[in-house]
């Protein structure tokens, strides 16, 4: 930057010496003031003596053209419009102000040589070491002198002052005894802002070229009228001609530097603007006879490296980024080319940190005031770091902040992200740069780009700097997060030069970056906890599941959680969220069953997010699921909806609910670094507590992003199980339709009212008349075949079917009953496979046979409410049971014990109802003149007893029962008794069942009457 300033200084000095020469783009036609008669600017070879002859008419070898090189001399020369010739020349106007604009990249470095203070300059006491050049000029001195005088003088490098990045003092020696010495100040500036008035005259602005100005040029000079000092007068002073030379090798030898961009002479155009005492302005460009060349010789080796501010692994980090550009200062060296674009890949694992969103704001382009002199007004909450740029200004003087940018407004909806780098100095230099940050969508690795664009054509101007240091904020809200390992990563970069040469190989060289303090193995030990609003057995409750991860732990990738046995939801009470809305989180409120929250980011202040939990249909192969949409809105960011699908299934043996989810790892290129997860199922009257008061637990299998696994468990329990009612109804039926070929049937029906203790086990013992069929037992399905796939079992192993109705599922669960053989058990087990909509429940009953009597025990019935259950073992070639004897001959009793989850028991000697038996006469007895006949009925219905010599008797029964009817004898029978005669009476008993569709039945017997 200072290099440009220097060249500008050269031109300005020339103008200043003469009374500020420099011409404007167009002359004012209103006043007829013409552009300069002569206007030249360039860089020359030679000594102080020979360079005086350097002009546009000189041969090309006289000019210095090496890009980024340090020329021996810098020249600016002009001659104002005038009349006359020779000693009679008279300037057309008297200059009041001059301004010179030099090409971008042409710079002077005031730090290359010592400086002279303003006081020393005023006292003509500047050290020769501060001399930056010399000047030759011609000026017309008016009456009483009326003469063109040839003058000369020196240019000194003055101390920079606030508002002035460059300041030179021009000391013009007088012509004794007529004219005394004259001092002028040449102020140097940087055109970092748009100047519409300047551009209207065709002069570029805002491209960071240097420009110089001499203001308030004295229009007169003091002259002596005689030999005595008191005889003084004021004479008009008008600049006529000036030739200013800057010593390009002054100081360290690098006082002047050419642009690093090669091009034809037009690339080196300079502009001069002159203003006279009447405020008329003229301006004009000048194009040197030679351009800038030799770009292939320009060295270019900038580097970028990222250093941790805090090196601890998995910690928030305000990493420090250093861009280093070696500057070659020797007078015979070629300086480093300026950077036209830069790109850097940050180390793998150094990523954006969600914790930074706390209190974060964004800065809009309007608040930066790009290409304006106005200072940036970004909100304090958008500042994420600081910047220091070392240029040709005094060390540490160009500093500022790094701000989160919102070039397209807020909210910021995704990458690439942007930052504004704003650096200012008291010397009236402002640098405003936009950098884009693009994270890798799968790893989060950061790529930073700084390029010139249509919106910011001078984002990286030809501005020489040796070092730019960006330090991001540290602390718990630092914008970066260190890697979760101590594996060395690299910062890789590539830069492109204005010279068009020396384009580095992409993303080279590399600089190591490593976190520290890693243990031998990164741990993976998360905390898990649960809570519920009610611990009363069987009551409605809510349930909250929490996972916590500390810094330094491996990140969580997936969760499989098994809820406590008996903690179930009433799915039919919730309208399921349909697809495709479930997959994008646009579910109706009626499907919501709870809320979820998560915290993300490293450090002590992770950022929190929350959202609803909806119940859905089939998800990832499971019969049900959860849709958890969470808006990734944090500070000025809104990265959209993050949808997590949770598969909800049922363990087939315990009926425990299993929730499985793969968690999002990265959103909008930002790794989440999940710190906490909480899911609360809190819909009223949805979730039921278990009815078992023993020890229960929530069990989880957690998997990390490094494929490590952890088993986590948290205790769960309920109380007051004994207060629950337990009144199941258990009925069994068979039929007389039996045969040796097809065996005997059996049907079991169990019902239970709501809000009772759930069943834990069932024990039954079949009567001797219904033995297990040995030929069927021998065809049981092998255990291995069944476990692989029950449907692969042979058809001969299927002995029946079962159906259960539960309030937790919308339909009934039904399926086959298998006989399954286990090598370690003497008899096959009766296994029921019940399914509905993807829910499968397997009930396994053990079988024992002793002395022909079969017992079955279902010892582990899931803790789930069941409204009704039925088991049917039909007749057929592979029936489970056979029939022994007449099933109607005697009452068939099945001893039954049903145990509740609460420990309560229901015991009964279940009478098996045998269909097809009809009414049966159990016994008869004649007492006096009354026949007592005992009958057994198969069901509810009406009994009618008739017979000759008997009066008709009738009775209704409400169920299958044994009852005795008293039937009076008729007159003939009574007479026979009195006469001691033998009389045989045929008795007929009819049964009409109450239930329609059931068959009527009759029974007969003969009674002998004698006395």
Secondary structure, 3 states (H helix, E strand, C coil): CHHHHHHHHHHHHHHHHHCCCCCECCCCCCCCCCCCCEEEEEEECCCCCHHHHCCCCCCHHHECCECCECCCEEEEEEECCEECCHHHCEECCCEEEEEEECCCCCEECHHHCCCECHHHHHCCCCCHHHEEEEEEEEEEECCCCCEEEEEEEEEEEECCECCECEEEEEEEECECCCECCEEEEEEEEEECCCCHHHHHCCCCCCCCEEEEEECCCCCEEEEECCCCCCCEEEEEEEEEEEEEEEECCCCCCCCEECCCCCECHHHHCEEEEEEECCCCEEEEEECCCCCEECHHHCCCCCEEEEECCCCECCCEECCEEEEECCCCCCCCCECCCCEEEEEEECCCCCEECHHHHCCCCCECHHHHCCCCCCCCCCCHHHEEEEEEEECCCCCCCEEEEEEEECCCCCCECCCCEEEEEEEEECCCEEEEEEEEEEECCCCCCEEEEEECCCCCCCCCCCCCCCEEEEEECCCCCCCEECCCCCCCEEEEEEEEECCCCCCCCCCCCEEEECCECCCCCCCCCCEEEEEECCCECCCEECEEEEEECCCCCCCEEEEEEECCCCCEECHHHCCCECCCHHHHCCCCHHHEEEEEEEEECCCCCCEEEEEEEEEECCECCECEEEEEEEEEEECCEEEEEEEEEEEEEECCCCCCEEEEEECCCEECCEECCEEEEEEEECCCCCEECCCCCCCEEEEEEEEECCCCEEEEEEEECCECHHHCECCCEEEEEEECCCECCCEECEEEEEECCCCECCEEEEEEECCCCCCECHHHHCCCEEHHHHHHCHHHCCHHHEEEEEEEECCCCCCCEEEEEEEEECCCCCCCEEEEEEEECCEEEEEEEEEEEECCEEEEEECCCCCCCCCEEEEEECCCCCCCECCCCCCCCCCEEEEEEEEECCCCEEEEEEEEEEECCCCEEEEEEEECCEEEEEEECCCCEEEEEEECCECCEEEEECCCCEEEEEEEECHHHHHHHHCCCCEEEEEEEEEEECCCCCCCEEEEEEEEECC
